[in-house]
Amino acid sequence: MTNPYDEAFEKSIKDPDSFWAEAAEDCHWYKKWDKVLDDSNKPFYRWFTGGEINTCYNALDFHIENGLGDQDALIFDSPVTNTIKKYTYNELRDEVAKFAGVLASLGVKKGDRVLIYMPMIAESAISMLACARIGAVHSVVFGGFAANELAVRIDDAKPKVIVSASCGIEVAKIISYKPLLDAAIDMATSKPEKCIVLQRPMETASMVEGRDLDWNDIMADAKPHDCVPVAATDPLYILYTSGTTGIPKGVVRDNGGHVVALKWSMKNVYNVDQGDVYWAASDVGWVVGHSYIVYGPLFKGCTTILFEGKPVGTPDAGVFWRVISEHKVKTMFTAPTAFRAIKREDPTAELMKKYDLSNFKALFLAGERLDPDTLKWAEKNIGCPVIDHWWQTETGWAICANCLGIHHFPVKEGSPTKPAPGWDVKVVDSNNNLVKPGEIGALVVKLPLPPGTLPTLWNNDEAYIKAYLEEFPGYYKTADAGFIDEDGYVFVMARTDDIINVAGHRLSTGGMEEILSDHPDVAECAVLGVDDKLKGQIPIGFLVLNAGVDRSHDEIIKEVVQMVRDRIGPVASFKIATVVKRLPKTRSGKILRGTIQKIADNKEWKLPATIDDPATLDEMEEALVKIGFAKARK
């Protein structure tokens, strides 16, 4: 017996033209498309060629014309500055139109690039939407990024204008942005014509005469600018993601397919409707912030929350519950690492009991593997569906999800459920042959990719083909490994380089991490393979314990080693684990497994630009030296 999901999925694969044309009818177009899927220049597929659209119009003006002007569009909630500010659709459109006027007055026109280097404040979203309003291409770089990394992005995007702020705030620490920005511009070959700087009350940045402009001064005299129609295939933004060579890859997103896919996903994946409050606890510097803080919720006519804070420490592990309760959040999306941090600080969820979560209907998690222990903890304590879903910077929205707006499948631990409509996911071996259900291989997506995904890399078609299309002809390479079971559920086990080869046995470090995280004293963990002369590779575990655990570390290690032996068997060769205070992570919460591995294997490594706290790598090195792996640096 079929269900609505099966019907939608089948139609999206067999007849993508009519499936996505129907979704596109829900959006505003200045001119309808000539062709839904244009495959005339494979492998560079394009969606809605000939169509003309404006992303900002679909996010703001469209809803105002349909009577939503007085509804809240954006709530800025900043526990670090003790600020809550609400913008209705009318108010947000007016601010965006004025800033679009500012950019236009500085000579920014359709196709020009604007680099945005800002903290999690409302002006970040206003800047992005203002670029979209006039057809400029924005490139958001995570605020506080190192100067040399920022310089590389400036040279690649060649922005006419850079928009920044005097500082950001990390818990209680003020991060000065302007010295980093000035240093990056000095290093870069390509220089912006102007920089617009928002002076925050907690720090005043020094300004460069003739180049730097004060946000408040120029907004005071700004004339609002109307939306400019652009081609559906014109770029909306460039978002840089780390490349294996150390050179960042500029993922491009187009205008037409992006509006269609994201608006469709709000109801069909997340089950939210116009007027609902939606919160993606991420950062505008990451793809989640682009897709689901700024664009997706506004396309749907929701109220979106922009949160300047952390899951713990601003002020405590109850802040997420406060935000959900205070703003009547219906659906939330964040990374599993945020919930592991909350679970570690408040294992029995005592802080949750202070808040009314009756409006809260679903929690979506993505960004890295959702371990079963965190899933169970969240389900038990929140009492609403907890949905794992899988996607990437390149894809822009979910590859696999339990699509709550279409059909709610039973949850299987460790699986993001089934491919979302439009995503023809397969598992192949190294020779590009399909493998049997249950067998681990490379997870790939049959071309063409659906709307909203990357059409190419910025000014680098060759690198796009090499990075994503060359290894598995006819498919997009996700660089994730996993399997699909007999029921069609997808299991994402690890990045393909996290499948380790222990004496000829291919084993998933993700599978071992699931077992370790099941231990009642373990808050979070990581497993990675290190070089071994006898077996090729052996796994090592790193354990972060729950707050308040005072048992012997040796006992806990003995127990987790036995758990892996019991569930995977001696073949795993899992014998070594160590307790660490914290794991090195990116600012978005991903564990820096590759860097840890290089330290363990005594290979050269450099400090990742995306690291949250560099001291964590020193701690990791000490832990590895202690257990006889890394050699201490002189």
VMD Tcl script that draws the C-alpha trace (Angstrom):
set ca {
  {0.00 0.00 0.00}
  {1.43 3.38 -0.99}
  {1.52 6.49 1.18}
  {1.80 10.18 0.21}
  {5.61 10.06 0.53}
  {5.95 7.14 -1.90}
  {3.72 8.92 -4.42}
  {5.62 12.23 -4.11}
  {9.01 10.53 -4.30}
  {8.12 8.45 -7.36}
  {6.74 11.47 -9.21}
  {9.83 13.57 -8.35}
  {12.15 10.95 -9.86}
  {10.07 9.86 -12.86}
  {8.61 13.24 -13.79}
  {10.77 15.95 -12.19}
  {9.50 18.60 -14.61}
  {5.87 18.45 -13.49}
  {6.79 17.82 -9.82}
  {8.93 20.96 -9.52}
  {6.75 23.05 -11.85}
  {3.88 22.47 -9.42}
  {6.08 23.56 -6.49}
  {7.21 26.63 -8.45}
  {3.61 27.77 -8.93}
  {3.62 28.59 -5.19}
  {6.31 31.27 -5.75}
  {6.21 34.74 -7.31}
  {7.69 35.05 -10.82}
  {8.08 38.17 -12.96}
  {8.34 35.84 -15.95}
  {7.58 32.13 -16.07}
  {10.33 29.71 -17.07}
  {10.80 28.35 -20.59}
  {12.08 25.03 -19.31}
  {11.82 23.44 -15.84}
  {14.90 21.19 -16.12}
  {17.43 22.28 -18.71}
  {19.82 19.42 -19.47}
  {21.26 20.91 -22.66}
  {24.74 21.33 -21.13}
  {25.34 18.21 -19.03}
  {26.61 17.83 -16.34}
  {25.70 21.49 -15.70}
  {21.97 21.04 -15.20}
  {19.93 24.22 -14.67}
  {16.44 24.72 -13.26}
  {13.75 27.11 -14.51}
  {15.78 28.56 -17.39}
  {14.15 31.62 -18.95}
  {12.33 32.44 -15.72}
  {12.73 35.77 -13.89}
  {12.36 36.04 -10.12}
  {13.54 37.99 -7.07}
  {14.50 36.16 -3.88}
  {13.86 39.15 -1.58}
  {10.44 39.77 -3.13}
  {9.49 36.14 -2.37}
  {10.78 36.50 1.20}
  {9.14 39.82 2.12}
  {7.11 41.89 -0.39}
  {5.05 38.89 -1.56}
  {3.72 38.31 1.98}
  {3.05 42.00 2.60}
  {0.93 42.10 -0.56}
  {-0.93 39.08 0.80}
  {-1.79 40.79 4.11}
  {1.03 39.56 6.40}
  {2.70 42.96 6.85}
  {1.99 43.18 10.59}
  {3.02 39.60 11.40}
  {6.44 39.10 13.00}
  {8.97 38.12 10.33}
  {12.16 38.01 12.43}
  {12.86 37.86 16.16}
  {16.41 38.77 17.18}
  {17.08 37.11 20.55}
  {20.50 37.83 22.07}
  {21.09 36.54 25.60}
  {24.70 37.79 25.38}
  {23.49 41.40 25.10}
  {20.17 40.85 26.91}
  {18.25 42.02 23.82}
  {15.06 40.85 22.13}
  {13.96 42.80 19.06}
  {11.06 41.89 16.78}
  {10.61 42.95 13.15}
  {7.26 42.64 11.38}
  {7.29 41.86 7.66}
  {6.68 45.57 6.99}
  {9.51 46.67 9.29}
  {11.98 44.12 7.94}
  {11.12 44.99 4.31}
  {11.63 48.70 5.05}
  {15.08 48.10 6.64}
  {16.10 45.80 3.78}
  {14.88 48.23 1.10}
  {16.86 51.06 2.75}
  {20.06 49.02 2.95}
  {19.53 47.93 -0.67}
  {19.39 51.67 -1.46}
  {22.68 52.16 0.41}
  {24.39 49.45 -1.63}
  {22.97 50.80 -4.89}
  {24.18 54.31 -3.99}
  {27.70 52.85 -3.67}
  {27.49 51.52 -7.22}
  {26.56 47.91 -6.36}
  {24.50 46.46 -9.17}
  {23.17 43.11 -10.39}
  {25.93 40.49 -10.40}
  {28.36 42.46 -8.19}
  {29.60 40.69 -5.06}
  {29.14 41.91 -1.49}
  {31.04 40.14 1.28}
  {29.31 40.02 4.67}
  {31.50 39.47 7.74}
  {29.18 39.91 10.69}
  {28.06 38.38 13.99}
  {24.63 36.87 14.64}
  {22.66 40.11 14.56}
  {19.59 41.18 12.62}
  {21.74 43.37 10.34}
  {23.37 40.20 8.96}
  {20.02 38.99 7.61}
  {19.13 42.53 6.46}
  {22.41 42.70 4.48}
  {21.78 39.32 2.81}
  {18.22 40.19 1.83}
  {19.31 43.65 0.58}
  {21.84 42.02 -1.76}
  {19.13 39.68 -3.05}
  {16.81 42.67 -3.54}
  {19.12 44.34 -6.07}
  {20.49 41.15 -7.64}
  {23.92 41.43 -6.00}
  {25.66 38.18 -5.03}
  {26.40 37.91 -1.31}
  {29.16 35.90 0.26}
  {28.81 35.53 4.02}
  {32.00 34.68 5.89}
  {31.64 33.54 9.48}
  {32.31 36.53 11.76}
  {35.67 36.29 13.53}
  {37.24 34.10 10.85}
  {41.04 34.45 10.71}
  {42.39 37.28 8.54}
  {44.31 35.04 6.10}
  {41.23 32.86 5.48}
  {39.10 35.96 4.97}
  {41.69 37.32 2.52}
  {41.49 34.14 0.40}
  {37.72 34.57 0.16}
  {38.03 38.27 -0.71}
  {40.42 37.39 -3.54}
  {38.12 34.69 -4.89}
  {34.81 36.61 -4.70}
  {36.29 40.07 -5.47}
  {33.58 42.01 -3.57}
  {32.84 45.61 -4.45}
  {31.69 46.27 -0.87}
  {32.31 44.52 2.46}
  {29.74 44.77 5.27}
  {30.98 44.16 8.80}
  {30.55 45.08 12.46}
  {32.88 46.30 15.17}
  {32.68 43.03 17.11}
  {31.00 39.76 17.89}
  {30.37 38.17 21.28}
  {31.27 34.58 22.17}
  {29.49 33.90 25.48}
  {31.11 36.71 27.55}
  {34.14 37.38 25.35}
  {34.20 40.26 22.85}
  {35.80 39.35 19.51}
  {37.08 42.41 17.63}
  {36.22 42.05 13.91}
  {37.66 45.24 12.44}
  {41.39 44.48 13.02}
  {40.84 41.08 11.36}
  {39.02 42.70 8.45}
  {41.71 45.40 8.01}
  {44.46 42.76 8.08}
  {42.57 40.63 5.51}
  {42.16 43.58 3.14}
  {45.88 44.36 3.48}
  {46.71 40.74 2.56}
  {44.20 40.49 -0.31}
  {45.12 41.39 -3.86}
  {41.53 42.39 -4.63}
  {40.48 45.45 -2.60}
  {36.88 46.46 -1.87}
  {35.84 49.97 -2.85}
  {33.98 50.52 0.43}
  {33.44 48.89 3.82}
  {30.26 49.46 5.81}
  {30.76 48.94 9.55}
  {28.05 48.63 12.17}
  {29.41 50.04 15.43}
  {28.10 47.91 18.30}
  {27.76 49.53 21.75}
  {30.31 47.20 23.36}
  {33.18 48.19 21.04}
  {33.89 51.04 18.62}
  {36.02 50.11 15.63}
  {38.58 52.50 14.13}
  {37.62 53.59 10.62}
  {39.74 54.03 7.49}
  {39.01 57.44 6.02}
  {37.63 57.41 2.50}
  {36.93 53.66 2.56}
  {34.90 52.90 5.69}
  {31.34 54.06 6.25}
  {29.27 53.94 9.44}
  {26.12 51.79 9.06}
  {23.91 54.12 11.11}
  {25.06 57.28 9.33}
  {24.42 55.98 5.82}
  {21.11 54.32 6.77}
  {19.85 57.66 8.13}
  {19.89 59.19 4.63}
  {19.14 56.03 2.60}
  {16.48 55.92 -0.09}
  {14.62 52.59 -0.35}
  {15.25 50.45 -3.42}
  {12.76 48.20 -5.20}
  {13.34 44.54 -6.07}
  {15.26 43.91 -9.29}
  {14.14 40.93 -11.41}
  {16.97 38.45 -12.07}
  {17.24 35.28 -14.14}
  {16.31 32.13 -12.23}
  {19.79 30.83 -13.07}
  {21.61 33.96 -11.84}
  {23.66 33.41 -8.67}
  {22.13 34.46 -5.34}
  {25.14 33.74 -3.16}
  {28.58 32.15 -2.83}
  {29.27 30.18 0.35}
  {32.78 28.91 0.93}
  {33.34 25.42 2.27}
  {36.68 23.85 3.10}
  {38.49 22.12 0.27}
  {40.81 19.13 0.77}
  {43.67 21.14 -0.74}
  {43.17 23.90 1.81}
  {41.76 26.19 -0.90}
  {38.11 26.95 -0.08}
  {35.44 25.95 -2.58}
  {32.88 28.65 -3.43}
  {29.55 26.84 -3.52}
  {27.14 28.77 -5.77}
  {23.37 28.93 -5.19}
  {21.02 30.17 -7.89}
  {17.88 32.27 -7.37}
  {15.03 30.30 -8.94}
  {15.67 26.72 -7.85}
  {16.61 27.96 -4.37}
  {13.30 29.77 -3.79}
  {11.29 26.81 -5.09}
  {13.11 24.06 -3.16}
  {13.35 25.90 0.15}
  {9.74 27.07 0.17}
  {8.64 23.51 -0.70}
  {10.82 22.06 2.08}
  {9.32 24.23 4.83}
  {5.96 22.44 4.68}
  {6.95 19.09 3.26}
  {10.08 18.39 5.31}
  {9.54 20.48 8.46}
  {5.72 20.57 8.49}
  {5.49 24.30 9.17}
  {2.91 26.68 7.75}
  {2.58 30.41 7.26}
  {2.52 32.11 10.67}
  {4.37 29.33 12.51}
  {7.50 30.19 14.52}
  {10.57 28.35 13.21}
  {14.01 28.40 14.81}
  {17.26 27.21 13.28}
  {19.87 27.55 16.03}
  {22.86 27.94 13.76}
  {24.87 30.84 12.33}
  {24.38 32.86 9.15}
  {27.97 31.96 8.26}
  {26.93 28.35 7.67}
  {24.54 26.92 5.08}
  {21.91 26.22 7.76}
  {21.82 29.92 8.53}
  {21.37 30.80 4.87}
  {18.70 28.20 4.18}
  {16.76 28.11 7.44}
  {17.41 31.27 9.45}
  {17.12 33.75 6.60}
  {15.52 32.35 3.47}
  {13.33 29.25 3.93}
  {11.15 30.49 6.83}
  {10.59 33.88 5.16}
  {9.67 32.27 1.82}
  {6.96 30.37 3.71}
  {5.66 33.39 5.65}
  {6.86 32.05 9.01}
  {8.42 33.92 11.92}
  {12.13 33.11 12.06}
  {14.42 33.44 15.08}
  {17.97 34.78 14.86}
  {19.73 33.81 18.10}
  {23.01 35.29 19.34}
  {24.04 32.82 22.02}
  {25.15 29.27 22.76}
  {23.27 26.16 23.94}
  {25.14 26.33 27.27}
  {26.68 29.28 29.08}
  {24.30 32.03 27.87}
  {23.42 31.87 30.72}
  {22.91 28.11 31.25}
  {21.83 24.84 29.61}
  {18.19 25.95 29.76}
  {18.43 28.79 27.23}
  {17.03 26.72 24.34}
  {13.94 25.91 26.42}
  {13.56 29.60 27.33}
  {13.62 30.65 23.66}
  {11.19 27.88 22.62}
  {8.80 28.78 25.43}
  {9.01 32.58 25.17}
  {8.58 32.78 21.39}
  {6.22 29.79 21.01}
  {8.55 27.93 18.67}
  {6.80 25.14 16.76}
  {9.82 23.57 15.06}
  {13.52 23.80 15.84}
  {16.57 22.75 13.84}
  {20.09 22.54 15.28}
  {23.15 20.29 15.41}
  {23.35 17.14 17.58}
  {26.42 18.62 19.27}
  {24.23 21.36 20.80}
  {22.05 18.73 22.46}
  {25.04 16.73 23.60}
  {26.31 19.89 25.32}
  {22.91 20.43 26.99}
  {22.73 16.75 28.02}
  {26.21 16.91 29.47}
  {25.43 19.99 31.61}
  {21.91 18.94 32.58}
  {21.69 15.13 32.25}
  {18.26 14.87 33.90}
  {16.81 17.89 32.01}
  {15.91 19.70 35.24}
  {16.15 23.12 33.57}
  {13.57 22.09 30.95}
  {10.91 21.72 33.65}
  {10.86 25.49 34.23}
  {9.40 26.18 30.78}
  {6.17 25.64 28.88}
  {7.02 23.68 25.71}
  {3.40 22.95 24.73}
  {3.75 24.71 21.34}
  {6.87 22.70 20.45}
  {6.04 20.01 17.87}
  {9.32 18.78 16.32}
  {13.08 18.89 16.77}
  {15.25 18.42 13.66}
  {18.95 17.65 14.00}
  {21.67 17.63 11.32}
  {25.30 18.51 10.75}
  {26.88 15.28 11.97}
  {25.79 11.82 13.06}
  {22.97 11.75 15.58}
  {24.01 9.11 18.09}
  {21.17 6.95 19.49}
  {21.87 8.07 23.06}
  {21.26 11.76 22.26}
  {18.21 10.80 20.19}
  {16.71 8.81 23.10}
  {17.53 11.55 25.62}
  {15.81 14.21 23.50}
  {12.77 12.01 22.74}
  {12.31 11.05 26.39}
  {12.66 14.56 27.80}
  {10.99 16.71 25.12}
  {8.24 14.28 24.20}
  {7.94 15.36 20.54}
  {9.32 13.80 17.34}
  {13.11 14.08 17.12}
  {14.09 13.92 13.45}
  {17.57 13.22 12.16}
  {18.13 14.51 8.64}
  {21.15 14.60 6.37}
  {22.39 17.33 4.04}
  {25.44 19.35 3.12}
  {26.61 22.87 2.29}
  {26.57 21.87 -1.36}
  {23.01 20.53 -1.33}
  {21.41 23.51 0.44}
  {18.60 21.39 1.90}
  {17.91 17.84 3.08}
  {19.06 14.85 1.00}
  {17.31 12.48 3.42}
  {14.68 13.26 6.02}
  {11.61 11.98 7.75}
  {9.42 14.38 5.76}
  {6.88 15.25 8.46}
  {4.67 17.28 6.14}
  {4.18 14.33 3.77}
  {4.30 11.15 5.86}
  {5.75 10.46 9.31}
  {7.71 7.20 9.19}
  {8.77 5.27 12.32}
  {12.20 6.45 13.45}
  {15.13 4.06 13.12}
  {18.10 4.94 15.31}
  {21.10 6.01 13.26}
  {19.09 6.76 10.11}
  {17.90 10.08 8.66}
  {15.04 7.95 7.24}
  {14.50 8.05 3.45}
  {15.61 10.25 0.56}
  {13.55 13.44 0.28}
  {11.59 13.76 -2.99}
  {13.98 14.77 -5.76}
  {16.92 12.83 -4.31}
  {17.72 9.52 -6.04}
  {20.19 8.16 -3.46}
  {22.23 5.02 -4.22}
  {25.10 3.09 -2.60}
  {27.98 2.07 -4.86}
  {31.33 0.32 -4.49}
  {34.67 1.71 -5.65}
  {33.93 0.51 -9.21}
  {30.65 2.48 -9.32}
  {28.54 -0.71 -9.08}
  {25.38 -0.71 -6.95}
  {25.72 -2.80 -3.78}
  {23.12 -4.98 -2.06}
  {20.82 -3.62 0.69}
  {22.68 -3.50 4.00}
  {26.15 -3.35 2.41}
  {28.35 -0.34 3.18}
  {29.57 1.72 0.25}
  {29.81 5.29 -1.01}
  {26.53 7.23 -0.79}
  {25.88 8.97 -4.11}
  {22.97 10.80 -5.75}
  {21.92 10.08 -9.32}
  {22.09 13.17 -11.53}
  {20.43 15.58 -12.03}
  {20.36 16.99 -8.52}
  {17.06 18.66 -7.57}
  {16.52 22.46 -7.49}
  {18.24 24.45 -4.73}
  {21.51 22.52 -4.98}
  {24.83 23.82 -6.28}
  {24.95 24.24 -10.07}
  {28.77 24.65 -9.91}
  {31.59 26.28 -7.93}
  {32.29 30.01 -8.25}
  {34.36 30.58 -11.40}
  {35.58 26.98 -11.27}
  {33.57 24.48 -13.32}
  {36.60 22.21 -13.54}
  {36.96 21.89 -9.75}
  {33.19 21.25 -9.50}
  {33.48 18.25 -11.83}
  {36.62 16.98 -10.14}
  {35.30 17.31 -6.58}
  {31.78 15.96 -7.06}
  {31.18 14.22 -10.41}
  {34.38 12.56 -11.60}
  {34.82 9.64 -9.20}
  {31.35 8.14 -9.73}
  {30.24 8.99 -13.30}
  {26.51 9.79 -13.49}
  {26.35 10.56 -9.78}
  {27.03 13.34 -7.28}
  {29.62 12.19 -4.75}
  {28.51 13.03 -1.21}
  {31.86 11.85 0.28}
  {29.77 10.07 2.92}
  {29.70 6.31 3.39}
  {26.75 4.23 4.51}
  {24.10 1.77 3.42}
  {20.42 1.51 2.54}
  {18.46 -1.20 4.35}
  {15.68 -3.45 3.00}
  {13.04 -0.84 3.98}
  {14.76 1.92 1.99}
  {16.09 3.70 5.08}
  {19.46 5.37 4.51}
  {22.19 5.05 7.14}
  {25.01 7.59 6.93}
  {27.85 5.94 8.81}
  {30.81 8.26 8.32}
  {32.69 10.41 5.85}
  {34.24 8.03 3.34}
  {37.62 8.70 4.91}
  {36.21 7.65 8.31}
  {35.72 4.07 7.14}
  {38.81 2.41 8.57}
  {40.51 -0.73 7.36}
  {41.46 -2.94 10.31}
  {43.38 -6.00 9.10}
  {41.33 -6.09 5.90}
  {37.96 -5.46 7.61}
  {36.17 -2.26 6.57}
  {34.65 -0.81 9.75}
  {32.70 2.36 10.46}
  {34.00 4.67 13.18}
  {30.44 6.04 13.37}
  {29.17 2.60 14.41}
  {31.73 2.48 17.23}
  {30.83 6.01 18.34}
  {27.20 4.91 18.68}
  {28.27 2.18 21.10}
  {30.50 4.47 23.17}
  {27.78 7.11 23.46}
  {25.46 4.47 24.91}
  {27.57 4.37 28.07}
  {25.66 6.24 30.81}
  {28.72 8.31 31.86}
  {29.66 9.43 28.32}
  {28.37 12.84 27.17}
  {30.01 12.73 23.75}
  {32.77 10.88 22.00}
  {34.82 10.44 18.86}
  {36.45 7.39 17.32}
  {39.07 7.59 14.61}
  {41.51 5.26 12.94}
  {45.24 5.73 13.43}
  {48.10 4.07 11.57}
  {49.21 0.67 12.87}
  {52.12 -1.34 11.44}
  {50.44 -4.69 12.04}
  {46.78 -4.04 11.16}
  {46.97 -1.02 8.86}
  {44.70 1.01 11.12}
  {43.31 0.64 14.62}
  {40.52 2.66 16.27}
  {41.06 4.98 19.24}
  {38.19 6.40 21.31}
  {38.00 9.82 22.96}
  {35.44 10.25 25.72}
  {33.97 13.41 27.22}
  {32.14 12.52 30.43}
  {28.88 13.91 31.80}
  {29.12 16.70 34.37}
  {29.40 15.30 37.88}
  {30.85 11.88 36.95}
  {33.52 11.03 39.54}
  {34.14 7.33 38.78}
  {37.57 5.99 37.84}
  {38.41 6.81 34.23}
  {40.15 3.44 33.87}
  {36.93 1.64 34.84}
  {34.87 3.61 32.33}
  {37.42 2.92 29.57}
  {37.39 -0.79 30.42}
  {33.59 -0.80 30.15}
  {33.43 0.95 26.76}
  {36.12 -1.34 25.33}
  {34.04 -4.33 26.44}
  {30.87 -2.80 24.95}
  {32.53 -2.52 21.50}
  {33.87 -6.06 21.85}
  {30.40 -7.34 22.74}
  {28.55 -5.55 19.92}
  {31.03 -5.53 17.02}
  {33.40 -8.27 18.12}
  {37.16 -8.65 18.53}
  {37.50 -7.83 14.79}
  {37.13 -4.13 15.68}
  {40.45 -4.24 17.59}
  {39.04 -1.51 19.83}
  {41.31 -1.53 22.87}
  {42.40 2.06 23.41}
  {40.34 4.98 24.70}
  {41.09 8.06 26.75}
  {39.05 10.64 28.63}
  {39.39 14.25 27.48}
  {37.85 17.46 28.82}
  {36.41 18.43 25.42}
  {36.72 17.61 21.73}
  {38.21 19.97 19.14}
  {35.33 21.27 17.00}
  {34.48 23.75 14.31}
  {32.26 26.67 15.25}
  {29.33 24.77 13.77}
  {29.97 21.84 16.13}
  {31.67 19.32 13.85}
  {34.47 17.33 15.47}
  {37.83 17.95 13.75}
  {38.51 14.25 13.21}
  {40.94 14.76 10.32}
  {43.18 17.08 12.35}
  {43.12 14.77 15.39}
  {44.10 11.89 13.10}
  {47.07 13.81 11.71}
  {48.26 14.61 15.26}
  {47.94 10.92 16.23}
  {49.82 9.80 13.10}
  {52.57 12.39 13.67}
  {51.81 14.06 10.35}
  {52.06 17.75 9.62}
  {48.85 19.66 10.41}
  {47.78 23.26 10.40}
  {45.28 25.02 12.60}
  {41.87 24.83 10.87}
  {40.32 28.22 10.16}
  {36.96 27.01 11.40}
  {38.14 25.85 14.86}
  {36.07 27.05 17.81}
  {38.89 27.02 20.39}
  {42.52 26.33 19.37}
  {43.40 25.23 22.95}
  {41.36 22.04 22.41}
  {43.96 20.79 19.92}
  {46.76 21.29 22.46}
  {44.72 19.29 24.97}
  {44.15 16.57 22.37}
  {47.86 16.40 21.59}
  {48.63 15.99 25.32}
  {46.07 13.16 25.57}
  {47.58 11.38 22.55}
  {51.14 11.74 23.88}
  {49.94 10.30 27.21}
  {48.58 7.14 25.56}
  {51.67 6.69 23.43}
  {50.62 8.00 20.03}
  {51.56 11.56 19.10}
  {55.08 12.69 19.84}
  {55.27 15.85 21.91}
  {56.27 18.91 19.87}
  {59.59 20.35 20.98}
}
mol new
graphics top color blue
foreach p $ca { graphics top sphere $p radius 0.5 }
foreach p [lrange $ca 0 end-1] q [lrange $ca 1 end] { graphics top cylinder $p $q radius 0.2 }
display resetview
